[in-house]
Amino acid sequence: KEQFNARLIKKIDDEVFMSRLATKFTLTNAESLGTPSLDSNATNATWGSELTVGANDTGLTYGKRELTPHPLSAYATVSKKLIRSSSIDIVGHVTDRLGYALSIPAEIAFLNGSGANQPLGLFTVHANAVSTAQDFTSASSSKVMSAFTDLIETQYKLKGPYWRNSSWLINRFHHKDIRNMLDANGNPVWMPAGLGSVLNAVAYDTLLTRPVYMSEYAPVSTEYGSSVQTASITGSTGAITGRVACFGDFSNYWIANALDLEIVRLQELKALTNQDLFVARVETDGAPVLSEAFAFCRLKGY
């Protein structure tokens, strides 16, 4: 005789951050989201006399950014008998798991995507992504983050007004590197939450006074991966660029959704095999829209 425990044993779910931190738009009757952009500002005015005027300004230029949602889908077949007789809510659990199955590749693309039929990743080096001028490259050839000053230099790549809304996003492996860093007085650079006003009075972890998020899908160096990103570590197979930590105002990463998560249960299609079919879909795109709102710590040698 067996007593059945109505709990499911499963691995921990990875956290995803980008959809929560980014600015999101929902498309209703359009195929894409177009937004005008100020590509370059007007040239500074010049001093003169009452009867003169400065030179004709040619520096003020405008452009356009466009986001075109792309489909992302998954499906699962489930036994009708299992749905009927299980002691747990199978329908609810399958729905939850399919939603999670879509959230992970979306997060990977928001961070590392190529921009070809998928979002353009925040860490991706691309003409339409964050400029490499926003990178601070470490002087050390080490493939781990080892210098506290590198983080300071990265933070100061951003203009002050961005700081109040900025956060750090770092892979777990390089997050560990930072936790092992000490400042000149032997104190840890990383401040865990809830240690009181002397160190960190806020209820979240901080790095140089700003929130820090630990992502499984932010890029890693070859110290922890291989010559390219590996799916087993970051879920991406994109080339390593050396960008391993991002500091920025993530509201300047935009996500456009034409179809929010939709899960359809089809009860007849698999009737001959006594199964129900669950189909999950989203249509989404994303890209960083303001280069100067982000800065990266880049390890040397990539």
Backbone torsions as a table, in degrees:
resi	resn	phi	psi	omega
1	LYS	NA	134.6	-177.4
2	GLU	-120.5	132.3	171.5
3	GLN	-93.2	123.2	-174.3
4	PHE	-95.2	130.6	178.5
5	ASN	-94.9	119.6	-174.7
6	ALA	-82.4	48.9	173.5
7	ARG	-127.0	148.7	-176.7
8	LEU	-105.1	130.4	176.8
9	ILE	-87.7	122.6	-179.7
10	LYS	-151.9	160.1	177.0
11	LYS	-70.4	162.1	178.7
12	ILE	-68.9	146.0	175.6
13	ASP	-82.9	138.6	173.8
14	ASP	-70.3	145.0	176.6
15	GLU	-81.3	143.7	173.8
16	VAL	-122.2	141.0	-171.3
17	PHE	-120.2	-32.6	-166.2
18	MET	-60.0	-42.9	-178.3
19	SER	-62.8	-29.9	-179.7
20	ARG	-79.2	-35.6	-175.2
21	LEU	-88.4	-25.5	-174.9
22	ALA	-78.0	168.9	171.3
23	THR	-90.8	125.9	-174.2
24	LYS	-112.3	142.1	176.7
25	PHE	-127.1	145.2	176.1
26	THR	-113.6	123.5	177.8
27	LEU	-86.5	136.3	-179.3
28	THR	-108.9	-61.6	-177.2
29	ASN	-119.1	32.0	-178.1
30	ALA	-135.3	155.1	179.0
31	GLU	-89.4	-20.2	-178.8
32	SER	-149.0	164.8	177.4
33	LEU	-111.2	115.4	178.0
34	GLY	-107.7	136.4	-177.9
35	THR	-136.8	129.5	176.2
36	PRO	-67.5	148.8	179.6
37	SER	-130.4	145.0	173.6
38	LEU	-89.8	101.2	-174.9
39	ASP	-77.8	-35.5	174.7
40	SER	-149.8	145.1	-173.8
41	ASN	-85.9	167.3	176.2
42	ALA	-65.1	146.4	177.0
43	THR	-67.9	145.3	179.4
44	ASN	-57.5	141.0	178.6
45	ALA	-65.7	161.2	179.5
46	THR	-118.0	148.2	177.8
47	TRP	-72.6	147.4	178.5
48	GLY	-159.9	-156.2	179.5
49	SER	-109.1	175.6	-177.6
50	GLU	-60.2	-33.0	-173.1
51	LEU	-99.5	9.7	179.2
52	THR	-122.8	161.1	176.3
53	VAL	-134.1	150.3	-178.2
54	GLY	-64.3	174.0	-179.1
55	ALA	-66.1	154.0	175.8
56	ASN	-59.8	127.2	-176.3
57	ASP	-82.5	128.6	176.8
58	THR	-118.0	7.5	-176.6
59	GLY	-84.0	-20.9	-175.1
60	LEU	-79.3	111.9	-179.7
61	THR	-132.8	150.6	-179.0
62	TYR	-124.1	154.8	176.8
63	GLY	-142.4	-158.8	-179.4
64	LYS	-148.0	140.5	170.4
65	ARG	-111.6	142.7	-177.6
66	GLU	-133.9	133.0	175.1
67	LEU	-115.7	127.7	-179.1
68	THR	-121.0	105.3	-177.1
69	PRO	-56.9	137.3	179.5
70	HIS	-114.0	147.7	-177.8
71	PRO	-76.4	142.4	174.7
72	LEU	-136.8	127.4	-172.0
73	SER	-146.0	161.5	175.7
74	ALA	-157.5	159.1	176.0
75	TYR	-147.2	162.8	179.1
76	ALA	-145.8	142.5	174.0
77	THR	-105.9	136.8	-174.7
78	VAL	-133.0	136.6	179.5
79	SER	-61.5	133.3	176.2
80	LYS	-63.4	-36.3	179.1
81	LYS	-64.0	-41.5	178.3
82	LEU	-62.5	-43.0	179.0
83	ILE	-61.2	-39.5	-175.0
84	ARG	-75.5	-36.3	-168.9
85	SER	-107.3	-10.0	-175.1
86	SER	-67.3	147.8	178.2
87	SER	-83.1	-7.0	174.7
88	ILE	-112.2	164.8	-179.3
89	ASP	-78.6	89.6	-176.4
90	ILE	-64.1	-43.2	-178.9
91	VAL	-60.6	-46.5	178.3
92	GLY	-62.8	-38.5	-178.4
93	HIS	-70.7	-42.9	178.2
94	VAL	-62.1	-42.4	177.9
95	THR	-59.6	-44.7	178.9
96	ASP	-63.1	-43.6	-177.7
97	ARG	-68.3	-37.1	177.4
98	LEU	-67.9	-38.1	175.5
99	GLY	-60.9	-41.7	177.8
100	TYR	-66.5	-38.0	179.7
101	ALA	-62.9	-27.5	175.9
102	LEU	-85.9	-31.1	-176.0
103	SER	-68.5	-31.7	-177.3
104	ILE	-70.7	-52.8	177.0
105	PRO	-62.6	-29.6	175.6
106	ALA	-65.4	-45.0	179.0
107	GLU	-62.6	-42.2	178.6
108	ILE	-59.7	-43.0	-179.8
109	ALA	-69.3	-38.7	178.4
110	PHE	-61.7	-26.9	-179.5
111	LEU	-96.8	-39.0	-170.7
112	ASN	-127.1	5.4	-172.4
113	GLY	-63.4	151.2	-177.3
114	SER	-81.4	-19.5	-175.0
115	GLY	87.6	-4.3	178.3
116	ALA	-96.9	104.2	-176.9
117	ASN	57.7	27.6	176.7
118	GLN	-163.3	167.2	178.4
119	PRO	-59.3	157.5	175.0
120	LEU	-92.2	118.9	-172.2
121	GLY	-70.1	148.0	178.1
122	LEU	-59.8	-41.3	-176.7
123	PHE	-85.7	-7.0	-175.5
124	THR	-71.0	137.6	173.5
125	VAL	-88.5	114.3	-172.8
126	HIS	-159.0	153.4	-178.3
127	ALA	-59.4	-31.8	-178.5
128	ASN	-98.2	4.1	-179.3
129	ALA	-99.2	-161.9	180.0
130	VAL	-71.6	129.3	-176.4
131	SER	-61.8	145.9	175.5
132	THR	-66.1	-12.5	173.4
133	ALA	-64.4	-17.4	178.9
134	GLN	-90.4	6.0	178.2
135	ASP	-91.1	137.2	164.0
136	PHE	-106.9	120.5	-177.3
137	THR	-97.4	126.5	-179.8
138	SER	-62.7	144.9	177.6
139	ALA	-76.0	-22.3	-177.7
140	SER	-81.1	143.7	176.7
141	SER	-84.8	3.5	179.3
142	SER	-63.1	145.2	178.6
143	LYS	-93.5	11.0	172.5
144	VAL	-119.4	159.7	175.4
145	MET	-79.4	119.7	-171.6
146	SER	-129.6	-11.3	-173.9
147	ALA	-117.4	121.3	176.7
148	PHE	-57.8	-37.3	-178.0
149	THR	-65.6	-26.8	176.8
150	ASP	-61.2	-38.6	179.3
151	LEU	-68.3	-40.5	177.4
152	ILE	-62.6	-45.7	179.6
153	GLU	-61.5	-39.3	178.8
154	THR	-64.0	-46.2	-179.1
155	GLN	-60.0	-37.8	-177.7
156	TYR	-80.3	1.4	168.1
157	LYS	-69.7	-22.5	180.0
158	LEU	-93.4	138.7	173.9
159	LYS	-65.4	148.0	-174.9
160	GLY	-51.0	-43.2	-177.4
161	PRO	-60.2	-23.0	178.3
162	TYR	-75.1	-22.6	-170.9
163	TRP	-60.9	-37.9	-173.3
164	ARG	-61.9	-22.3	179.4
165	ASN	-114.1	12.3	-173.7
166	SER	-95.3	155.3	177.7
167	SER	-140.5	168.4	173.0
168	TRP	-102.0	144.5	173.5
169	LEU	-132.6	120.7	-170.2
170	ILE	-143.8	144.0	174.8
171	ASN	-65.6	155.2	-178.5
172	ARG	-56.7	-38.3	-176.7
173	PHE	-67.8	-42.8	179.1
174	HIS	-80.0	-22.9	170.2
175	HIS	-60.6	-41.2	176.6
176	LYS	-62.8	-41.6	177.2
177	ASP	-54.7	-44.3	-177.2
178	ILE	-67.7	-38.0	178.6
179	ARG	-63.7	-24.2	178.0
180	ASN	-86.0	-5.5	-180.0
181	MET	-79.1	145.4	174.7
182	LEU	-124.8	147.4	175.7
183	ASP	-82.9	-174.0	-175.4
184	ALA	-63.7	-21.0	180.0
185	ASN	-97.0	5.9	178.9
186	GLY	82.5	12.1	178.2
187	ASN	-93.9	147.3	179.9
188	PRO	-66.9	140.9	176.7
189	VAL	-71.5	-41.8	-179.4
190	TRP	-76.8	133.1	-178.2
191	MET	-116.4	111.0	176.9
192	PRO	-69.4	157.5	-177.1
193	ALA	-70.9	152.9	167.7
194	GLY	74.5	26.8	179.8
195	LEU	-97.4	9.1	178.4
196	GLY	95.3	172.7	-171.5
197	SER	-68.3	-22.4	-177.7
198	VAL	-66.3	-41.6	-179.3
199	LEU	-105.7	-61.8	-174.5
200	ASN	-153.8	101.0	-174.2
201	ALA	-83.1	-14.1	-176.7
202	VAL	-79.9	167.6	-173.3
203	ALA	-94.7	26.3	178.1
204	TYR	-146.7	158.5	179.2
205	ASP	-70.0	143.3	179.7
206	THR	-129.2	155.9	172.5
207	LEU	-134.9	118.4	-173.4
208	LEU	51.3	46.1	175.0
209	THR	73.4	-0.7	-178.4
210	ARG	-111.5	150.8	-179.8
211	PRO	-56.7	147.0	178.5
212	VAL	-127.9	130.4	179.4
213	TYR	-110.6	133.6	-180.0
214	MET	-101.1	114.4	-175.5
215	SER	-111.2	137.9	174.6
216	GLU	-73.5	-13.0	-169.7
217	TYR	-117.4	0.9	170.0
218	ALA	-69.0	151.0	-175.0
219	PRO	-61.4	155.7	174.9
220	VAL	-126.5	162.8	178.3
221	SER	-85.1	174.4	178.6
222	THR	-66.4	-15.6	175.6
223	GLU	-60.7	-31.1	-176.0
224	TYR	-116.5	-8.4	-178.5
225	GLY	-126.7	-121.4	177.5
226	SER	-144.8	-162.5	-179.2
227	SER	-69.1	-17.8	171.2
228	VAL	-130.4	166.9	174.9
229	GLN	-59.4	146.0	178.6
230	THR	-115.9	137.7	-177.7
231	ALA	-58.8	-31.2	-178.4
232	SER	-70.0	-17.7	-179.5
233	ILE	-105.8	-54.2	-176.1
234	THR	-115.6	-4.7	-178.5
235	GLY	80.1	1.0	-176.6
236	SER	-119.9	150.6	174.2
237	THR	-113.3	16.2	179.1
238	GLY	-70.6	158.1	-179.4
239	ALA	-65.6	144.5	175.9
240	ILE	-75.0	130.5	179.3
241	THR	-107.0	-10.7	-176.8
242	GLY	96.2	-11.7	175.8
243	ARG	-72.8	114.6	-175.6
244	VAL	-123.3	-10.5	178.2
245	ALA	-144.6	132.5	178.7
246	CYS	-115.1	133.6	171.3
247	PHE	-119.4	122.6	-178.0
248	GLY	-175.7	173.4	175.2
249	ASP	-91.9	101.5	-171.0
250	PHE	-73.0	-8.0	173.5
251	SER	-67.4	-13.5	177.1
252	ASN	-91.7	11.2	162.7
253	TYR	-101.9	121.9	-175.6
254	TRP	-105.0	140.4	176.6
255	ILE	-123.1	129.0	177.6
256	ALA	-114.0	123.0	179.7
257	ASN	-111.8	123.6	173.2
258	ALA	-93.3	-23.2	178.2
259	LEU	-143.9	111.3	173.3
260	ASP	-67.9	169.4	-176.4
261	LEU	-50.7	122.2	178.1
262	GLU	-126.8	125.5	178.1
263	ILE	-121.8	120.5	-177.2
264	VAL	-110.9	133.8	176.4
265	ARG	-103.1	118.2	179.6
266	LEU	-105.1	115.1	-172.9
267	GLN	-97.4	-11.2	-176.2
268	GLU	-105.8	-30.7	-171.5
269	LEU	-58.2	-37.8	-178.9
270	LYS	-107.8	25.8	-176.3
271	ALA	-61.8	-33.6	-178.5
272	LEU	-64.0	-26.2	177.4
273	THR	-105.8	14.3	176.2
274	ASN	58.1	46.0	-178.1
275	GLN	-132.9	155.4	168.7
276	ASP	-105.6	147.0	179.8
277	LEU	-111.0	128.0	178.1
278	PHE	-112.7	122.9	-177.8
279	VAL	-117.2	126.9	-179.6
280	ALA	-115.8	135.6	-179.3
281	ARG	-141.5	147.3	164.0
282	VAL	-139.1	159.5	170.4
283	GLU	-130.2	116.0	-172.0
284	THR	-148.5	156.8	173.2
285	ASP	-146.0	160.5	179.5
286	GLY	-161.3	157.0	178.2
287	ALA	-169.6	151.3	169.4
288	PRO	-72.1	132.6	-174.4
289	VAL	-107.6	-10.8	-179.7
290	LEU	-138.1	104.7	-172.9
291	SER	-59.4	-42.7	-173.2
292	GLU	-71.3	-5.0	179.6
293	ALA	-86.0	0.1	-178.5
294	PHE	-132.9	150.4	173.7
295	ALA	-140.4	149.4	-177.6
296	PHE	-126.0	142.0	166.5
297	CYS	-90.0	122.9	-175.1
298	ARG	-117.8	128.0	178.7
299	LEU	-79.7	144.7	-174.1
300	LYS	-70.7	146.9	170.2
301	GLY	101.7	6.9	178.8
302	TYR	-110.4	NA	NA
